[in-house]
Structure formats: structure tokens, C-alpha cells
């Protein structure tokens, strides 16, 4: 299972600026807008620790080699500006001395970028700039450096969590079927009741889609547990409460199985967005994972009550 984060440039810059505003006290971190007299190779800097930040995110997933090429070019170009605009930057920094110039990226996957940082460090030191310290260094970091700030931002609902897109290999679906044959059998049996009016091929397609949804959602949950534990804990609480409720409802409801199943997608999605706002970008994936999990285990169970009244087309699209 492969996953790569995808951000637009403005989204990434906004995200990092939000984290920096939490890291530093008011008045410490100074943004350097490019619109009027900026574009000097920095997007902001801290007066207290002398860290200057520049953000970069490719607009689409790229392989390691291409990612290195783009990050290298971005760092080279901006360090050149950092050196060239000596007079303007001296005015911008004032009495602040810059100790670190940091390129902040969603992914850092190349040791060659570390070597390039050393080359650019030497370039800056050789320029004898009045606004850098003798121990100045160039570096490359991801937002994992801001773990505390990310958790605080997500817990406050001040920003949405942003997780990588999950690329799932079809083989992984087959492997999961071998690992959990009982769960897959439960899933197929219950879907067979809910979608009694569908063909065998449609039923197989839905089963495969649900397993896919389960694995994608599980990948998100694993990443949330690592990077956003507060959000992960809130999600578990919502899912546990919903599970207790649905266990009884699924046994008592007179609603046709397909309608009842579709209702769970809608109600859980609404509750998730309402109670854990920061998880909204991945809410659909999490809801599908949870319903699939319920179907594979015991919480969501129903007996055959006859033909479904309105089996949702979304389940087989």
C-alpha cells in the first residue's frame, strides 16, 4: 500500500504558516509576503531562534527521482535569491541573525537533498552575508517537525488533518481475504441479504469495493494514531458510541436491509463531520471503513426481511 501527500502550493503554505503561528509567540514569527517587495527566498522567519522558512509542495504525486529534482531546483533558486537580495533582506531582518534556512516540504525521501543542503550552506557562508550567523546551515524538513503544533491545531478544530492519498494494490485485497476469511464471508453474506436483487457479479464488485474501503480507511486510522492522536481518540469514541447503538438497531429495525445499510453511511457521516470537524477531508473513507468493519464483524447484522426497498446505486458504482 503506497501513500503520498498531495497539496497545492497555497494550501501547503497556509498549513505551515498555521503551524508556525502556534510554535512561536505573537510577534515572533514574521511572514515575508512576496506580493510587494518580497520573493527574496524566504516566506517567514522567527526573531527568537533565527530560523527562516520557505515552503514547497509539488502539485501532484511524483517519484523519488523527480521529487529530488524539483526540491533541489527550488532550494537552489531560493538560496540564490537569499544571497542576491542582500540589501533588501538586511532591511527585512533588521537586527535578527538567521541561523537556519529551512525548506519545508510534505515529503523528504532523498539523501541527496541532505548533501545539497551542505552545498547550499557553503554557498551562503562564502557570501559573507551580514544577516547570517557563523554557524548558519541550510536544511530540509517536513511538517513532522511540528508534531505538537499539528496535534494542537487538529484538536482545536482550527485546521483539517491532511493525510496522504492511499494507492492500494489489488493484490492487497486478495491477501486480506486470505487473512480474514471469516470476516469476508460475513461481509458477503450480509451484502447478499441487503442486495438480494443484484446479480452475482454486482455482489462480488460491491464486496471487493467494501474490502478496498476497509483497507484504505484502516491506513488513515493508522496514520492518525501516529500523527494526530487526539483526533484518533475522538474518532474511536464516536465509532464506539455508534457501534453500541447500531448493534441493537440492526436487530430491531423493520427497515429493509439495503435501506438500513444506506442509512448508516449517511448518519455516521453526518455525525463524524459534526463531532470531529478536523477529520472532514477523509470522512467518507473513514465512514466506509467503519461500516465495512461492522459488516465483517457482528455489530451490523440483519436477517433477510425480503426484497430491499431502495438499494443505493452508490454501493455498486
MOWO-V443356 format. One record per residue. RES is the residue in one small letter. D_LAST is the distance of its C-alpha to the last C-alpha in Angstrom with 1 decimal. Layout:
# MOWO-V443356
RES & D_LAST
RES & D_LAST
This chain:
# MOWO-V443356
x & 22.9
x & 23.8
x & 23.6
x & 25.2
x & 25.8
x & 25.1
x & 27.3
x & 28.7
x & 32.5
x & 33.1
x & 30.7
x & 32.4
x & 35.8
x & 35.1
x & 33.9
x & 37.0
x & 39.4
x & 38.1
x & 38.9
x & 42.2
x & 43.1
x & 42.7
x & 44.7
x & 47.7
x & 49.8
x & 50.0
x & 51.8
x & 51.6
x & 48.5
x & 49.0
x & 46.3
x & 47.4
x & 45.4
x & 45.3
x & 45.4
x & 49.2
x & 51.3
x & 48.9
x & 46.9
x & 49.5
x & 47.3
x & 46.6
x & 44.3
x & 46.2
x & 48.9
x & 50.4
x & 54.1
x & 54.7
x & 53.5
x & 53.5
x & 49.9
x & 48.4
x & 44.6
x & 42.5
x & 38.7
x & 36.4
x & 32.7
x & 31.0
x & 28.2
x & 25.8
x & 25.8
x & 28.6
x & 30.4
x & 33.6
x & 35.9
x & 34.4
x & 34.2
x & 37.9
x & 38.8
x & 37.3
x & 38.7
x & 42.1
x & 42.2
x & 41.4
x & 44.1
x & 46.6
x & 46.2
x & 46.4
x & 49.3
x & 51.1
x & 50.7
x & 51.8
x & 55.0
x & 55.6
x & 55.4
x & 58.2
x & 60.0
x & 56.9
x & 55.6
x & 59.0
x & 59.0
x & 55.5
x & 56.2
x & 59.7
x & 61.2
x & 58.0
x & 58.1
x & 54.8
x & 54.6
x & 50.9
x & 48.6
x & 45.1
x & 42.0
x & 39.0
x & 35.8
x & 32.4
x & 33.0
x & 36.4
x & 36.1
x & 39.2
x & 42.8
x & 43.9
x & 43.0
x & 45.5
x & 48.1
x & 47.4
x & 48.0
x & 51.4
x & 52.2
x & 51.2
x & 53.3
x & 56.3
x & 55.8
x & 55.9
x & 58.9
x & 60.7
x & 60.4
x & 62.4
x & 60.4
x & 62.2
x & 59.0
x & 58.0
x & 59.6
x & 61.3
x & 58.6
x & 55.7
x & 52.6
x & 49.3
x & 46.2
x & 42.4
x & 40.4
x & 36.9
x & 36.1
x & 36.6
x & 40.3
x & 39.5
x & 38.1
x & 40.2
x & 39.4
x & 35.6
x & 35.8
x & 38.0
x & 35.8
x & 32.7
x & 34.7
x & 36.1
x & 32.7
x & 34.2
x & 31.4
x & 27.9
x & 27.4
x & 26.1
x & 24.7
x & 23.7
x & 20.3
x & 19.5
x & 19.0
x & 18.1
x & 19.5
x & 17.5
x & 20.9
x & 21.0
x & 18.2
x & 20.5
x & 23.5
x & 22.2
x & 21.6
x & 25.2
x & 26.4
x & 25.0
x & 24.7
x & 25.5
x & 22.7
x & 20.1
x & 21.7
x & 21.5
x & 17.9
x & 17.1
x & 19.7
x & 18.5
x & 14.8
x & 16.5
x & 18.4
x & 15.7
x & 13.4
x & 16.5
x & 15.4
x & 12.6
x & 13.7
x & 14.9
x & 12.7
x & 9.5
x & 11.6
x & 12.5
x & 9.1
x & 8.5
x & 12.1
x & 12.0
x & 9.4
x & 11.8
x & 14.8
x & 13.7
x & 13.4
x & 16.7
x & 18.5
x & 17.5
x & 18.6
x & 21.7
x & 22.6
x & 22.6
x & 24.7
x & 27.1
x & 27.7
x & 28.1
x & 30.7
x & 32.6
x & 32.4
x & 31.9
x & 33.4
x & 34.0
x & 30.4
x & 29.4
x & 32.0
x & 30.7
x & 27.2
x & 28.5
x & 30.5
x & 27.7
x & 25.6
x & 28.7
x & 29.5
x & 26.0
x & 26.1
x & 29.5
x & 28.3
x & 25.2
x & 27.3
x & 29.4
x & 26.9
x & 24.6
x & 27.8
x & 29.1
x & 26.4
x & 26.4
x & 22.9
x & 20.4
x & 18.6
x & 15.0
x & 16.6
x & 18.6
x & 15.8
x & 13.9
x & 17.4
x & 17.9
x & 15.1
x & 16.7
x & 20.3
x & 20.3
x & 18.7
x & 21.4
x & 24.1
x & 23.3
x & 23.5
x & 26.6
x & 28.5
x & 27.6
x & 27.2
x & 27.7
x & 24.5
x & 22.3
x & 21.0
x & 19.4
x & 18.8
x & 15.0
x & 15.5
x & 18.4
x & 16.9
x & 14.1
x & 16.9
x & 19.2
x & 17.1
x & 16.3
x & 20.0
x & 21.0
x & 19.1
x & 20.8
x & 24.1
x & 25.8
x & 25.2
x & 22.1
x & 23.1
x & 23.1
x & 24.6
x & 23.4
x & 24.2
x & 23.1
x & 20.0
x & 17.5
x & 18.2
x & 14.8
x & 11.9
x & 9.4
x & 6.2
x & 5.2
x & 5.9
x & 3.8
x & 0.0
